């Protein structure tokens, strides 16, 4: 039986579902999806790539 990933939004996301993404731990990396379209396309990146992305966004 395959378990379903747990998708999470940042606690800084507003309740209106506006401009945010959800992240989930997946085999091989981190999944990213649009919570307004949860069955739509998803992006899978490595944890190192996510770390670098967040670092760049903070700068």
QUICOR-V664202 format. One record per helix or strand of 3 or more residues. SS is the DSSP state (H for helix, E for strand). FROM is the first residue (numbers start at 1). LEN is the number of residues. Records with the same first field share a line. If there is no record, write none. Layout:
BEGIN
SS->FROM-LEN ; FROM-LEN
END
This chain:
BEGIN
E->22-5 ; 29-5 ; 42-4
H->35-3 ; 47-12
END
